[in-house]
Amino acid sequence: MNELDVASLYDLGGDQHRAALAYVTEAFAEAILAGIESDSFAHAALCAALRELVATYGEESVAAFAETLPERLRAGEFTTGLRH
């Protein structure tokens, strides 16, 4: 794997990322309408995403990416509403 491939783990602003996020958001809404609890769907989506990332980039690259998440979470990067 080259550095460009690993760098795409951090690219959250590209057109493909925005399109993919729209699909995931739609699937999330459909799951809620089907009676699946939001936290159950979110956990399942995270597991599926991590499996796909590991299959694509390998454990070490994904582990390094995951290590950046606490700081990004605390900075509000993934917050869409009121902060807790």
mmCIF file of the N, C-alpha and C atoms, coordinates in Angstrom:
data_MODEL
# 
_entry.id   MODEL 
# 
loop_
_atom_site.group_PDB 
_atom_site.id 
_atom_site.type_symbol 
_atom_site.label_atom_id 
_atom_site.label_alt_id 
_atom_site.label_comp_id 
_atom_site.label_asym_id 
_atom_site.label_entity_id 
_atom_site.label_seq_id 
_atom_site.pdbx_PDB_ins_code 
_atom_site.Cartn_x 
_atom_site.Cartn_y 
_atom_site.Cartn_z 
_atom_site.occupancy 
_atom_site.B_iso_or_equiv 
_atom_site.pdbx_formal_charge 
_atom_site.auth_seq_id 
_atom_site.auth_comp_id 
_atom_site.auth_asym_id 
_atom_site.auth_atom_id 
_atom_site.pdbx_PDB_model_num 
ATOM 1   N N  . MET A 1 1  ? 0.853   -1.168 0.000  1.00 0.00 ? 1  MET A N  1 
ATOM 2   C CA . MET A 1 1  ? 0.000   0.000  0.000  1.00 0.00 ? 1  MET A CA 1 
ATOM 3   C C  . MET A 1 1  ? 0.898   1.230  0.000  1.00 0.00 ? 1  MET A C  1 
ATOM 4   N N  . ASN A 1 2  ? 0.517   2.238  -0.773 1.00 0.00 ? 2  ASN A N  1 
ATOM 5   C CA . ASN A 1 2  ? 1.329   3.449  -0.790 1.00 0.00 ? 2  ASN A CA 1 
ATOM 6   C C  . ASN A 1 2  ? 0.718   4.521  0.094  1.00 0.00 ? 2  ASN A C  1 
ATOM 7   N N  . GLU A 1 3  ? 1.459   5.610  0.301  1.00 0.00 ? 3  GLU A N  1 
ATOM 8   C CA . GLU A 1 3  ? 0.995   6.672  1.199  1.00 0.00 ? 3  GLU A CA 1 
ATOM 9   C C  . GLU A 1 3  ? -0.288  7.319  0.707  1.00 0.00 ? 3  GLU A C  1 
ATOM 10  N N  . LEU A 1 4  ? -0.488  7.389  -0.602 1.00 0.00 ? 4  LEU A N  1 
ATOM 11  C CA . LEU A 1 4  ? -1.700  7.979  -1.147 1.00 0.00 ? 4  LEU A CA 1 
ATOM 12  C C  . LEU A 1 4  ? -2.925  7.183  -0.719 1.00 0.00 ? 4  LEU A C  1 
ATOM 13  N N  . ASP A 1 5  ? -2.812  5.844  -0.741 1.00 0.00 ? 5  ASP A N  1 
ATOM 14  C CA . ASP A 1 5  ? -3.925  5.002  -0.320 1.00 0.00 ? 5  ASP A CA 1 
ATOM 15  C C  . ASP A 1 5  ? -4.275  5.244  1.146  1.00 0.00 ? 5  ASP A C  1 
ATOM 16  N N  . VAL A 1 6  ? -3.269  5.285  2.013  1.00 0.00 ? 6  VAL A N  1 
ATOM 17  C CA . VAL A 1 6  ? -3.496  5.509  3.436  1.00 0.00 ? 6  VAL A CA 1 
ATOM 18  C C  . VAL A 1 6  ? -4.051  6.909  3.664  1.00 0.00 ? 6  VAL A C  1 
ATOM 19  N N  . ALA A 1 7  ? -3.590  7.884  2.902  1.00 0.00 ? 7  ALA A N  1 
ATOM 20  C CA . ALA A 1 7  ? -4.073  9.259  3.063  1.00 0.00 ? 7  ALA A CA 1 
ATOM 21  C C  . ALA A 1 7  ? -5.570  9.347  2.819  1.00 0.00 ? 7  ALA A C  1 
ATOM 22  N N  . SER A 1 8  ? -6.120  8.468  1.989  1.00 0.00 ? 8  SER A N  1 
ATOM 23  C CA . SER A 1 8  ? -7.554  8.528  1.725  1.00 0.00 ? 8  SER A CA 1 
ATOM 24  C C  . SER A 1 8  ? -8.379  8.168  2.958  1.00 0.00 ? 8  SER A C  1 
ATOM 25  N N  . LEU A 1 9  ? -7.773  7.514  3.953  1.00 0.00 ? 9  LEU A N  1 
ATOM 26  C CA . LEU A 1 9  ? -8.463  7.267  5.221  1.00 0.00 ? 9  LEU A CA 1 
ATOM 27  C C  . LEU A 1 9  ? -8.854  8.577  5.895  1.00 0.00 ? 9  LEU A C  1 
ATOM 28  N N  . TYR A 1 10 ? -8.072  9.619  5.659  1.00 0.00 ? 10 TYR A N  1 
ATOM 29  C CA . TYR A 1 10 ? -8.274  10.900 6.329  1.00 0.00 ? 10 TYR A CA 1 
ATOM 30  C C  . TYR A 1 10 ? -9.011  11.913 5.467  1.00 0.00 ? 10 TYR A C  1 
ATOM 31  N N  . ASP A 1 11 ? -9.304  11.582 4.216  1.00 0.00 ? 11 ASP A N  1 
ATOM 32  C CA . ASP A 1 11 ? -9.954  12.517 3.297  1.00 0.00 ? 11 ASP A CA 1 
ATOM 33  C C  . ASP A 1 11 ? -11.457 12.489 3.510  1.00 0.00 ? 11 ASP A C  1 
ATOM 34  N N  . LEU A 1 12 ? -11.946 13.456 4.258  1.00 0.00 ? 12 LEU A N  1 
ATOM 35  C CA . LEU A 1 12 ? -13.377 13.512 4.544  1.00 0.00 ? 12 LEU A CA 1 
ATOM 36  C C  . LEU A 1 12 ? -14.095 14.556 3.710  1.00 0.00 ? 12 LEU A C  1 
ATOM 37  N N  . GLY A 1 13 ? -13.395 15.218 2.793  1.00 0.00 ? 13 GLY A N  1 
ATOM 38  C CA . GLY A 1 13 ? -14.019 16.300 2.054  1.00 0.00 ? 13 GLY A CA 1 
ATOM 39  C C  . GLY A 1 13 ? -14.253 16.025 0.589  1.00 0.00 ? 13 GLY A C  1 
ATOM 40  N N  . GLY A 1 14 ? -13.886 14.852 0.099  1.00 0.00 ? 14 GLY A N  1 
ATOM 41  C CA . GLY A 1 14 ? -14.004 14.563 -1.318 1.00 0.00 ? 14 GLY A CA 1 
ATOM 42  C C  . GLY A 1 14 ? -15.436 14.296 -1.754 1.00 0.00 ? 14 GLY A C  1 
ATOM 43  N N  . ASP A 1 15 ? -15.645 14.368 -3.067 1.00 0.00 ? 15 ASP A N  1 
ATOM 44  C CA . ASP A 1 15 ? -16.975 14.130 -3.631 1.00 0.00 ? 15 ASP A CA 1 
ATOM 45  C C  . ASP A 1 15 ? -17.484 12.726 -3.323 1.00 0.00 ? 15 ASP A C  1 
ATOM 46  N N  . GLN A 1 16 ? -16.601 11.726 -3.423 1.00 0.00 ? 16 GLN A N  1 
ATOM 47  C CA . GLN A 1 16 ? -17.038 10.362 -3.133 1.00 0.00 ? 16 GLN A CA 1 
ATOM 48  C C  . GLN A 1 16 ? -17.425 10.210 -1.671 1.00 0.00 ? 16 GLN A C  1 
ATOM 49  N N  . HIS A 1 17 ? -16.692 10.882 -0.787 1.00 0.00 ? 17 HIS A N  1 
ATOM 50  C CA . HIS A 1 17 ? -17.031 10.812 0.638  1.00 0.00 ? 17 HIS A CA 1 
ATOM 51  C C  . HIS A 1 17 ? -18.418 11.406 0.868  1.00 0.00 ? 17 HIS A C  1 
ATOM 52  N N  . ARG A 1 18 ? -18.687 12.549 0.273  1.00 0.00 ? 18 ARG A N  1 
ATOM 53  C CA . ARG A 1 18 ? -19.998 13.187 0.447  1.00 0.00 ? 18 ARG A CA 1 
ATOM 54  C C  . ARG A 1 18 ? -21.117 12.308 -0.106 1.00 0.00 ? 18 ARG A C  1 
ATOM 55  N N  . ALA A 1 19 ? -20.904 11.708 -1.267 1.00 0.00 ? 19 ALA A N  1 
ATOM 56  C CA . ALA A 1 19 ? -21.916 10.831 -1.855 1.00 0.00 ? 19 ALA A CA 1 
ATOM 57  C C  . ALA A 1 19 ? -22.138 9.599  -0.979 1.00 0.00 ? 19 ALA A C  1 
ATOM 58  N N  . ALA A 1 20 ? -21.049 8.999  -0.506 1.00 0.00 ? 20 ALA A N  1 
ATOM 59  C CA . ALA A 1 20 ? -21.161 7.822  0.357  1.00 0.00 ? 20 ALA A CA 1 
ATOM 60  C C  . ALA A 1 20 ? -21.879 8.163  1.655  1.00 0.00 ? 20 ALA A C  1 
ATOM 61  N N  . LEU A 1 21 ? -21.577 9.325  2.221  1.00 0.00 ? 21 LEU A N  1 
ATOM 62  C CA . LEU A 1 21 ? -22.236 9.743  3.456  1.00 0.00 ? 21 LEU A CA 1 
ATOM 63  C C  . LEU A 1 21 ? -23.736 9.917  3.239  1.00 0.00 ? 21 LEU A C  1 
ATOM 64  N N  . ALA A 1 22 ? -24.131 10.402 2.075  1.00 0.00 ? 22 ALA A N  1 
ATOM 65  C CA . ALA A 1 22 ? -25.555 10.534 1.766  1.00 0.00 ? 22 ALA A CA 1 
ATOM 66  C C  . ALA A 1 22 ? -26.229 9.162  1.749  1.00 0.00 ? 22 ALA A C  1 
ATOM 67  N N  . TYR A 1 23 ? -25.567 8.158  1.170  1.00 0.00 ? 23 TYR A N  1 
ATOM 68  C CA . TYR A 1 23 ? -26.119 6.802  1.163  1.00 0.00 ? 23 TYR A CA 1 
ATOM 69  C C  . TYR A 1 23 ? -26.237 6.243  2.578  1.00 0.00 ? 23 TYR A C  1 
ATOM 70  N N  . VAL A 1 24 ? -25.215 6.439  3.384  1.00 0.00 ? 24 VAL A N  1 
ATOM 71  C CA . VAL A 1 24 ? -25.239 5.935  4.760  1.00 0.00 ? 24 VAL A CA 1 
ATOM 72  C C  . VAL A 1 24 ? -26.331 6.634  5.561  1.00 0.00 ? 24 VAL A C  1 
ATOM 73  N N  . THR A 1 25 ? -26.469 7.935  5.381  1.00 0.00 ? 25 THR A N  1 
ATOM 74  C CA . THR A 1 25 ? -27.502 8.697  6.084  1.00 0.00 ? 25 THR A CA 1 
ATOM 75  C C  . THR A 1 25 ? -28.889 8.195  5.702  1.00 0.00 ? 25 THR A C  1 
ATOM 76  N N  . GLU A 1 26 ? -29.089 7.907  4.421  1.00 0.00 ? 26 GLU A N  1 
ATOM 77  C CA . GLU A 1 26 ? -30.373 7.374  3.962  1.00 0.00 ? 26 GLU A CA 1 
ATOM 78  C C  . GLU A 1 26 ? -30.635 5.993  4.557  1.00 0.00 ? 26 GLU A C  1 
ATOM 79  N N  . ALA A 1 27 ? -29.617 5.140  4.582  1.00 0.00 ? 27 ALA A N  1 
ATOM 80  C CA . ALA A 1 27 ? -29.771 3.806  5.170  1.00 0.00 ? 27 ALA A CA 1 
ATOM 81  C C  . ALA A 1 27 ? -30.086 3.905  6.659  1.00 0.00 ? 27 ALA A C  1 
ATOM 82  N N  . PHE A 1 28 ? -29.451 4.856  7.332  1.00 0.00 ? 28 PHE A N  1 
ATOM 83  C CA . PHE A 1 28 ? -29.695 5.075  8.754  1.00 0.00 ? 28 PHE A CA 1 
ATOM 84  C C  . PHE A 1 28 ? -31.160 5.446  8.972  1.00 0.00 ? 28 PHE A C  1 
ATOM 85  N N  . ALA A 1 29 ? -31.671 6.373  8.169  1.00 0.00 ? 29 ALA A N  1 
ATOM 86  C CA . ALA A 1 29 ? -33.068 6.804  8.295  1.00 0.00 ? 29 ALA A CA 1 
ATOM 87  C C  . ALA A 1 29 ? -34.022 5.644  8.027  1.00 0.00 ? 29 ALA A C  1 
ATOM 88  N N  . GLU A 1 30 ? -33.727 4.830  7.021  1.00 0.00 ? 30 GLU A N  1 
ATOM 89  C CA . GLU A 1 30 ? -34.579 3.680  6.716  1.00 0.00 ? 30 GLU A CA 1 
ATOM 90  C C  . GLU A 1 30 ? -34.576 2.670  7.859  1.00 0.00 ? 30 GLU A C  1 
ATOM 91  N N  . ALA A 1 31 ? -33.427 2.458  8.473  1.00 0.00 ? 31 ALA A N  1 
ATOM 92  C CA . ALA A 1 31 ? -33.341 1.529  9.602  1.00 0.00 ? 31 ALA A CA 1 
ATOM 93  C C  . ALA A 1 31 ? -34.179 2.026  10.776 1.00 0.00 ? 31 ALA A C  1 
ATOM 94  N N  . ILE A 1 32 ? -34.111 3.322  11.044 1.00 0.00 ? 32 ILE A N  1 
ATOM 95  C CA . ILE A 1 32 ? -34.904 3.901  12.135 1.00 0.00 ? 32 ILE A CA 1 
ATOM 96  C C  . ILE A 1 32 ? -36.391 3.708  11.853 1.00 0.00 ? 32 ILE A C  1 
ATOM 97  N N  . LEU A 1 33 ? -36.805 3.970  10.599 1.00 0.00 ? 33 LEU A N  1 
ATOM 98  C CA . LEU A 1 33 ? -38.211 3.778  10.228 1.00 0.00 ? 33 LEU A CA 1 
ATOM 99  C C  . LEU A 1 33 ? -38.634 2.318  10.356 1.00 0.00 ? 33 LEU A C  1 
ATOM 100 N N  . ALA A 1 34 ? -37.693 1.396  10.197 1.00 0.00 ? 34 ALA A N  1 
ATOM 101 C CA . ALA A 1 34 ? -37.985 -0.036 10.322 1.00 0.00 ? 34 ALA A CA 1 
ATOM 102 C C  . ALA A 1 34 ? -37.983 -0.498 11.774 1.00 0.00 ? 34 ALA A C  1 
ATOM 103 N N  . GLY A 1 35 ? -37.706 0.429  12.693 1.00 0.00 ? 35 GLY A N  1 
ATOM 104 C CA . GLY A 1 35 ? -37.762 0.091  14.110 1.00 0.00 ? 35 GLY A CA 1 
ATOM 105 C C  . GLY A 1 35 ? -36.441 -0.297 14.743 1.00 0.00 ? 35 GLY A C  1 
ATOM 106 N N  . ILE A 1 36 ? -35.355 -0.153 14.011 1.00 0.00 ? 36 ILE A N  1 
ATOM 107 C CA . ILE A 1 36 ? -34.039 -0.456 14.576 1.00 0.00 ? 36 ILE A CA 1 
ATOM 108 C C  . ILE A 1 36 ? -33.575 0.748  15.384 1.00 0.00 ? 36 ILE A C  1 
ATOM 109 N N  . GLU A 1 37 ? -33.125 0.505  16.598 1.00 0.00 ? 37 GLU A N  1 
ATOM 110 C CA . GLU A 1 37 ? -32.666 1.608  17.445 1.00 0.00 ? 37 GLU A CA 1 
ATOM 111 C C  . GLU A 1 37 ? -31.416 2.238  16.851 1.00 0.00 ? 37 GLU A C  1 
ATOM 112 N N  . SER A 1 38 ? -31.337 3.562  16.967 1.00 0.00 ? 38 SER A N  1 
ATOM 113 C CA . SER A 1 38 ? -30.245 4.295  16.328 1.00 0.00 ? 38 SER A CA 1 
ATOM 114 C C  . SER A 1 38 ? -28.873 3.853  16.821 1.00 0.00 ? 38 SER A C  1 
ATOM 115 N N  . ASP A 1 39 ? -28.734 3.583  18.121 1.00 0.00 ? 39 ASP A N  1 
ATOM 116 C CA . ASP A 1 39 ? -27.418 3.173  18.614 1.00 0.00 ? 39 ASP A CA 1 
ATOM 117 C C  . ASP A 1 39 ? -27.035 1.781  18.107 1.00 0.00 ? 39 ASP A C  1 
ATOM 118 N N  . SER A 1 40 ? -28.014 0.890  17.937 1.00 0.00 ? 40 SER A N  1 
ATOM 119 C CA . SER A 1 40 ? -27.724 -0.436 17.379 1.00 0.00 ? 40 SER A CA 1 
ATOM 120 C C  . SER A 1 40 ? -27.247 -0.319 15.939 1.00 0.00 ? 40 SER A C  1 
ATOM 121 N N  . PHE A 1 41 ? -27.918 0.528  15.170 1.00 0.00 ? 41 PHE A N  1 
ATOM 122 C CA . PHE A 1 41 ? -27.505 0.722  13.779 1.00 0.00 ? 41 PHE A CA 1 
ATOM 123 C C  . PHE A 1 41 ? -26.129 1.368  13.711 1.00 0.00 ? 41 PHE A C  1 
ATOM 124 N N  . ALA A 1 42 ? -25.884 2.350  14.562 1.00 0.00 ? 42 ALA A N  1 
ATOM 125 C CA . ALA A 1 42 ? -24.591 3.037  14.559 1.00 0.00 ? 42 ALA A CA 1 
ATOM 126 C C  . ALA A 1 42 ? -23.458 2.069  14.883 1.00 0.00 ? 42 ALA A C  1 
ATOM 127 N N  . HIS A 1 43 ? -23.651 1.211  15.884 1.00 0.00 ? 43 HIS A N  1 
ATOM 128 C CA . HIS A 1 43 ? -22.621 0.222  16.223 1.00 0.00 ? 43 HIS A CA 1 
ATOM 129 C C  . HIS A 1 43 ? -22.383 -0.744 15.062 1.00 0.00 ? 43 HIS A C  1 
ATOM 130 N N  . ALA A 1 44 ? -23.461 -1.205 14.445 1.00 0.00 ? 44 ALA A N  1 
ATOM 131 C CA . ALA A 1 44 ? -23.321 -2.117 13.308 1.00 0.00 ? 44 ALA A CA 1 
ATOM 132 C C  . ALA A 1 44 ? -22.608 -1.434 12.144 1.00 0.00 ? 44 ALA A C  1 
ATOM 133 N N  . ALA A 1 45 ? -22.938 -0.174 11.904 1.00 0.00 ? 45 ALA A N  1 
ATOM 134 C CA . ALA A 1 45 ? -22.292 0.571  10.816 1.00 0.00 ? 45 ALA A CA 1 
ATOM 135 C C  . ALA A 1 45 ? -20.804 0.754  11.092 1.00 0.00 ? 45 ALA A C  1 
ATOM 136 N N  . LEU A 1 46 ? -20.455 1.045  12.346 1.00 0.00 ? 46 LEU A N  1 
ATOM 137 C CA . LEU A 1 46 ? -19.037 1.180  12.699 1.00 0.00 ? 46 LEU A CA 1 
ATOM 138 C C  . LEU A 1 46 ? -18.286 -0.132 12.492 1.00 0.00 ? 46 LEU A C  1 
ATOM 139 N N  . CYS A 1 47 ? -18.876 -1.233 12.916 1.00 0.00 ? 47 CYS A N  1 
ATOM 140 C CA . CYS A 1 47 ? -18.235 -2.544 12.734 1.00 0.00 ? 47 CYS A CA 1 
ATOM 141 C C  . CYS A 1 47 ? -18.047 -2.850 11.253 1.00 0.00 ? 47 CYS A C  1 
ATOM 142 N N  . ALA A 1 48 ? -19.081 -2.612 10.460 1.00 0.00 ? 48 ALA A N  1 
ATOM 143 C CA . ALA A 1 48 ? -18.979 -2.866 9.021  1.00 0.00 ? 48 ALA A CA 1 
ATOM 144 C C  . ALA A 1 48 ? -17.924 -1.967 8.386  1.00 0.00 ? 48 ALA A C  1 
ATOM 145 N N  . ALA A 1 49 ? -17.884 -0.711 8.796  1.00 0.00 ? 49 ALA A N  1 
ATOM 146 C CA . ALA A 1 49 ? -16.903 0.230  8.245  1.00 0.00 ? 49 ALA A CA 1 
ATOM 147 C C  . ALA A 1 49 ? -15.487 -0.187 8.608  1.00 0.00 ? 49 ALA A C  1 
ATOM 148 N N  . LEU A 1 50 ? -15.274 -0.558 9.860  1.00 0.00 ? 50 LEU A N  1 
ATOM 149 C CA . LEU A 1 50 ? -13.933 -0.972 10.280 1.00 0.00 ? 50 LEU A CA 1 
ATOM 150 C C  . LEU A 1 50 ? -13.490 -2.236 9.555  1.00 0.00 ? 50 LEU A C  1 
ATOM 151 N N  . ARG A 1 51 ? -14.395 -3.179 9.367  1.00 0.00 ? 51 ARG A N  1 
ATOM 152 C CA . ARG A 1 51 ? -14.047 -4.397 8.624  1.00 0.00 ? 51 ARG A CA 1 
ATOM 153 C C  . ARG A 1 51 ? -13.625 -4.063 7.195  1.00 0.00 ? 51 ARG A C  1 
ATOM 154 N N  . GLU A 1 52 ? -14.368 -3.178 6.552  1.00 0.00 ? 52 GLU A N  1 
ATOM 155 C CA . GLU A 1 52 ? -14.042 -2.791 5.179  1.00 0.00 ? 52 GLU A CA 1 
ATOM 156 C C  . GLU A 1 52 ? -12.709 -2.057 5.113  1.00 0.00 ? 52 GLU A C  1 
ATOM 157 N N  . LEU A 1 53 ? -12.475 -1.158 6.068  1.00 0.00 ? 53 LEU A N  1 
ATOM 158 C CA . LEU A 1 53 ? -11.205 -0.427 6.091  1.00 0.00 ? 53 LEU A CA 1 
ATOM 159 C C  . LEU A 1 53 ? -10.029 -1.365 6.329  1.00 0.00 ? 53 LEU A C  1 
ATOM 160 N N  . VAL A 1 54 ? -10.187 -2.324 7.242  1.00 0.00 ? 54 VAL A N  1 
ATOM 161 C CA . VAL A 1 54 ? -9.110  -3.286 7.500  1.00 0.00 ? 54 VAL A CA 1 
ATOM 162 C C  . VAL A 1 54 ? -8.858  -4.132 6.255  1.00 0.00 ? 54 VAL A C  1 
ATOM 163 N N  . ALA A 1 55 ? -9.913  -4.546 5.576  1.00 0.00 ? 55 ALA A N  1 
ATOM 164 C CA . ALA A 1 55 ? -9.744  -5.337 4.355  1.00 0.00 ? 55 ALA A CA 1 
ATOM 165 C C  . ALA A 1 55 ? -9.012  -4.541 3.276  1.00 0.00 ? 55 ALA A C  1 
ATOM 166 N N  . THR A 1 56 ? -9.227  -3.236 3.251  1.00 0.00 ? 56 THR A N  1 
ATOM 167 C CA . THR A 1 56 ? -8.613  -2.382 2.229  1.00 0.00 ? 56 THR A CA 1 
ATOM 168 C C  . THR A 1 56 ? -7.212  -1.931 2.599  1.00 0.00 ? 56 THR A C  1 
ATOM 169 N N  . TYR A 1 57 ? -7.016  -1.492 3.857  1.00 0.00 ? 57 TYR A N  1 
ATOM 170 C CA . TYR A 1 57 ? -5.765  -0.844 4.259  1.00 0.00 ? 57 TYR A CA 1 
ATOM 171 C C  . TYR A 1 57 ? -4.905  -1.661 5.215  1.00 0.00 ? 57 TYR A C  1 
ATOM 172 N N  . GLY A 1 58 ? -5.481  -2.668 5.857  1.00 0.00 ? 58 GLY A N  1 
ATOM 173 C CA . GLY A 1 58 ? -4.742  -3.466 6.824  1.00 0.00 ? 58 GLY A CA 1 
ATOM 174 C C  . GLY A 1 58 ? -4.911  -2.952 8.243  1.00 0.00 ? 58 GLY A C  1 
ATOM 175 N N  . GLU A 1 59 ? -4.624  -3.842 9.189  1.00 0.00 ? 59 GLU A N  1 
ATOM 176 C CA . GLU A 1 59 ? -4.847  -3.537 10.601 1.00 0.00 ? 59 GLU A CA 1 
ATOM 177 C C  . GLU A 1 59 ? -4.040  -2.347 11.094 1.00 0.00 ? 59 GLU A C  1 
ATOM 178 N N  . GLU A 1 60 ? -2.767  -2.288 10.752 1.00 0.00 ? 60 GLU A N  1 
ATOM 179 C CA . GLU A 1 60 ? -1.908  -1.213 11.281 1.00 0.00 ? 60 GLU A CA 1 
ATOM 180 C C  . GLU A 1 60 ? -2.362  0.170  10.828 1.00 0.00 ? 60 GLU A C  1 
ATOM 181 N N  . SER A 1 61 ? -2.680  0.309  9.552  1.00 0.00 ? 61 SER A N  1 
ATOM 182 C CA . SER A 1 61 ? -3.120  1.610  9.045  1.00 0.00 ? 61 SER A CA 1 
ATOM 183 C C  . SER A 1 61 ? -4.432  2.037  9.694  1.00 0.00 ? 61 SER A C  1 
ATOM 184 N N  . VAL A 1 62 ? -5.346  1.095  9.840  1.00 0.00 ? 62 VAL A N  1 
ATOM 185 C CA . VAL A 1 62 ? -6.641  1.422  10.443 1.00 0.00 ? 62 VAL A CA 1 
ATOM 186 C C  . VAL A 1 62 ? -6.482  1.704  11.931 1.00 0.00 ? 62 VAL A C  1 
ATOM 187 N N  . ALA A 1 63 ? -5.598  0.977  12.608 1.00 0.00 ? 63 ALA A N  1 
ATOM 188 C CA . ALA A 1 63 ? -5.337  1.254  14.028 1.00 0.00 ? 63 ALA A CA 1 
ATOM 189 C C  . ALA A 1 63 ? -4.765  2.656  14.197 1.00 0.00 ? 63 ALA A C  1 
ATOM 190 N N  . ALA A 1 64 ? -3.843  3.052  13.321 1.00 0.00 ? 64 ALA A N  1 
ATOM 191 C CA . ALA A 1 64 ? -3.278  4.405  13.393 1.00 0.00 ? 64 ALA A CA 1 
ATOM 192 C C  . ALA A 1 64 ? -4.359  5.446  13.148 1.00 0.00 ? 64 ALA A C  1 
ATOM 193 N N  . PHE A 1 65 ? -5.235  5.179  12.193 1.00 0.00 ? 65 PHE A N  1 
ATOM 194 C CA . PHE A 1 65 ? -6.362  6.078  11.926 1.00 0.00 ? 65 PHE A CA 1 
ATOM 195 C C  . PHE A 1 65 ? -7.267  6.171  13.155 1.00 0.00 ? 65 PHE A C  1 
ATOM 196 N N  . ALA A 1 66 ? -7.590  5.025  13.759 1.00 0.00 ? 66 ALA A N  1 
ATOM 197 C CA . ALA A 1 66 ? -8.475  4.995  14.924 1.00 0.00 ? 66 ALA A CA 1 
ATOM 198 C C  . ALA A 1 66 ? -7.884  5.754  16.107 1.00 0.00 ? 66 ALA A C  1 
ATOM 199 N N  . GLU A 1 67 ? -6.566  5.766  16.218 1.00 0.00 ? 67 GLU A N  1 
ATOM 200 C CA . GLU A 1 67 ? -5.917  6.503  17.312 1.00 0.00 ? 67 GLU A CA 1 
ATOM 201 C C  . GLU A 1 67 ? -6.133  8.006  17.206 1.00 0.00 ? 67 GLU A C  1 
ATOM 202 N N  . THR A 1 68 ? -6.486  8.499  16.028 1.00 0.00 ? 68 THR A N  1 
ATOM 203 C CA . THR A 1 68 ? -6.745  9.934  15.855 1.00 0.00 ? 68 THR A CA 1 
ATOM 204 C C  . THR A 1 68 ? -8.172  10.307 16.245 1.00 0.00 ? 68 THR A C  1 
ATOM 205 N N  . LEU A 1 69 ? -9.028  9.330  16.414 1.00 0.00 ? 69 LEU A N  1 
ATOM 206 C CA . LEU A 1 69 ? -10.443 9.610  16.637 1.00 0.00 ? 69 LEU A CA 1 
ATOM 207 C C  . LEU A 1 69 ? -10.765 10.312 17.956 1.00 0.00 ? 69 LEU A C  1 
ATOM 208 N N  . PRO A 1 70 ? -10.160 9.944  19.101 1.00 0.00 ? 70 PRO A N  1 
ATOM 209 C CA . PRO A 1 70 ? -10.526 10.639 20.342 1.00 0.00 ? 70 PRO A CA 1 
ATOM 210 C C  . PRO A 1 70 ? -10.345 12.160 20.259 1.00 0.00 ? 70 PRO A C  1 
ATOM 211 N N  . GLU A 1 71 ? -9.228  12.599 19.721 1.00 0.00 ? 71 GLU A N  1 
ATOM 212 C CA . GLU A 1 71 ? -8.985  14.040 19.612 1.00 0.00 ? 71 GLU A CA 1 
ATOM 213 C C  . GLU A 1 71 ? -9.984  14.690 18.654 1.00 0.00 ? 71 GLU A C  1 
ATOM 214 N N  . ARG A 1 72 ? -10.259 14.028 17.552 1.00 0.00 ? 72 ARG A N  1 
ATOM 215 C CA . ARG A 1 72 ? -11.198 14.572 16.573 1.00 0.00 ? 72 ARG A CA 1 
ATOM 216 C C  . ARG A 1 72 ? -12.616 14.612 17.141 1.00 0.00 ? 72 ARG A C  1 
ATOM 217 N N  . LEU A 1 73 ? -12.988 13.591 17.906 1.00 0.00 ? 73 LEU A N  1 
ATOM 218 C CA . LEU A 1 73 ? -14.303 13.576 18.550 1.00 0.00 ? 73 LEU A CA 1 
ATOM 219 C C  . LEU A 1 73 ? -14.434 14.727 19.539 1.00 0.00 ? 73 LEU A C  1 
ATOM 220 N N  . ARG A 1 74 ? -13.420 14.892 20.378 1.00 0.00 ? 74 ARG A N  1 
ATOM 221 C CA . ARG A 1 74 ? -13.448 15.960 21.383 1.00 0.00 ? 74 ARG A CA 1 
ATOM 222 C C  . ARG A 1 74 ? -13.445 17.345 20.748 1.00 0.00 ? 74 ARG A C  1 
ATOM 223 N N  . ALA A 1 75 ? -12.874 17.460 19.567 1.00 0.00 ? 75 ALA A N  1 
ATOM 224 C CA . ALA A 1 75 ? -12.837 18.743 18.857 1.00 0.00 ? 75 ALA A CA 1 
ATOM 225 C C  . ALA A 1 75 ? -14.166 19.047 18.165 1.00 0.00 ? 75 ALA A C  1 
ATOM 226 N N  . GLY A 1 76 ? -15.086 18.094 18.177 1.00 0.00 ? 76 GLY A N  1 
ATOM 227 C CA . GLY A 1 76 ? -16.399 18.327 17.590 1.00 0.00 ? 76 GLY A CA 1 
ATOM 228 C C  . GLY A 1 76 ? -16.493 18.042 16.104 1.00 0.00 ? 76 GLY A C  1 
ATOM 229 N N  . GLU A 1 77 ? -15.509 17.359 15.546 1.00 0.00 ? 77 GLU A N  1 
ATOM 230 C CA . GLU A 1 77 ? -15.497 17.109 14.102 1.00 0.00 ? 77 GLU A CA 1 
ATOM 231 C C  . GLU A 1 77 ? -16.724 16.332 13.627 1.00 0.00 ? 77 GLU A C  1 
ATOM 232 N N  . PHE A 1 78 ? -17.286 15.500 14.488 1.00 0.00 ? 78 PHE A N  1 
ATOM 233 C CA . PHE A 1 78 ? -18.417 14.670 14.095 1.00 0.00 ? 78 PHE A CA 1 
ATOM 234 C C  . PHE A 1 78 ? -19.731 15.131 14.738 1.00 0.00 ? 78 PHE A C  1 
ATOM 235 N N  . THR A 1 79 ? -19.711 16.266 15.411 1.00 0.00 ? 79 THR A N  1 
ATOM 236 C CA . THR A 1 79 ? -20.888 16.776 16.105 1.00 0.00 ? 79 THR A CA 1 
ATOM 237 C C  . THR A 1 79 ? -21.762 17.553 15.133 1.00 0.00 ? 79 THR A C  1 
ATOM 238 N N  . THR A 1 80 ? -23.049 17.214 15.102 1.00 0.00 ? 80 THR A N  1 
ATOM 239 C CA . THR A 1 80 ? -23.963 17.917 14.206 1.00 0.00 ? 80 THR A CA 1 
ATOM 240 C C  . THR A 1 80 ? -24.983 18.756 14.959 1.00 0.00 ? 80 THR A C  1 
ATOM 241 N N  . GLY A 1 81 ? -25.162 18.488 16.230 1.00 0.00 ? 81 GLY A N  1 
ATOM 242 C CA . GLY A 1 81 ? -26.136 19.226 17.024 1.00 0.00 ? 81 GLY A CA 1 
ATOM 243 C C  . GLY A 1 81 ? -25.480 19.794 18.263 1.00 0.00 ? 81 GLY A C  1 
ATOM 244 N N  . LEU A 1 82 ? -26.246 19.859 19.327 1.00 0.00 ? 82 LEU A N  1 
ATOM 245 C CA . LEU A 1 82 ? -25.715 20.348 20.590 1.00 0.00 ? 82 LEU A CA 1 
ATOM 246 C C  . LEU A 1 82 ? -24.658 19.392 21.114 1.00 0.00 ? 82 LEU A C  1 
ATOM 247 N N  . ARG A 1 83 ? -23.630 19.949 21.712 1.00 0.00 ? 83 ARG A N  1 
ATOM 248 C CA . ARG A 1 83 ? -22.570 19.111 22.278 1.00 0.00 ? 83 ARG A CA 1 
ATOM 249 C C  . ARG A 1 83 ? -22.959 18.675 23.678 1.00 0.00 ? 83 ARG A C  1 
ATOM 250 N N  . HIS A 1 84 ? -22.604 17.451 24.017 1.00 0.00 ? 84 HIS A N  1 
ATOM 251 C CA . HIS A 1 84 ? -22.912 16.891 25.349 1.00 0.00 ? 84 HIS A CA 1 
ATOM 252 C C  . HIS A 1 84 ? -21.877 17.335 26.350 1.00 0.00 ? 84 HIS A C  1 
# 
